[in-house]
Amino acid sequence: RLKVLTMQAATDFLALGIDPKHSTFWVQSDVKEVLELYWALSAFTPMGLLERGHSYKDKTARGIASNHNLFSYPVLMAADILLFHSELVPVGKDQIQHVEMARDIAIRFNNAYGDIFTIPEYRVDAQVQTVPGTDGAKMSKSYGNTINIFGEKQQQEKVIKKIVTEAVAMEAPKEYAHCNVYNIAKLYLSDDECRALQERYQSGGEGHGHFKRYLAEILWDYYAPYRERREYYLSHRDEVRDILHYGARKAGAIAAETMERVRDVTGVKY
């Protein structure tokens, strides 16, 4: 199942516009140095730091099984960041703490061995800092509240119809600021289109079902060219694999240099 999901994710990213000529696009498990650095950084990661992780506490509270992979995920993310001397890390609002953890771990390591790692900063795009799911919580496959942008049209519409909304009479004005349908739709609309949709909410005479149908149209039309591109990659799987292997070689060259320094200062290299 993992290899199917890996290829699916790679195909989706390429369909959505990742250009391997300008981006280093690779699969984490193809660069073994990530796991080695994860191991080395674990020695500089206090248990208390991980126990304060918002994401870990949120997932376990939702019933997701607690295990070492989930608990230590921030260390793996730190390895991803620090291995390549990242200066600026674009993240969603919920991932800010993980970048802060990476900073803490890097500082602890540097205090012990010198300036080995670049101390990263995070950047959050205010427009998409948190993408809402169909239930209003953060959109996440773990929470089962996503809309499959590459799914069949009928299935997509079925999911959108289930978006949680208020029970308000058809003729009454509707509140849009906290409406899950509006907050997903606005990600795809211009300022003028957002204002027009807000007026529809405030005018009354339309129910949330109307706005859900509008959202379904927006998503289907917006992703039309990406669906076409995805079909290309689905029928050219070897090309996808070549792109991933090429990216892994590029990433691996940088990772190898970093790990050589880490092995040297820690004494692993003898």
PyMOL commands that set and color helices and strands:
alter all, ss='L'
color gray80, all
select helices_A, chain A and resi 2-15+28-30+33-42+47-51+54-61+68-71+73-82+93-113+126-128+141-143+153-161+180-188+191-203+208-222+224-234+237-266
alter helices_A, ss='H'
color red, helices_A
select strands_A, chain A and resi 88-90+121-123
alter strands_A, ss='S'
color yellow, strands_A
deselect
rebuild
show_as cartoon
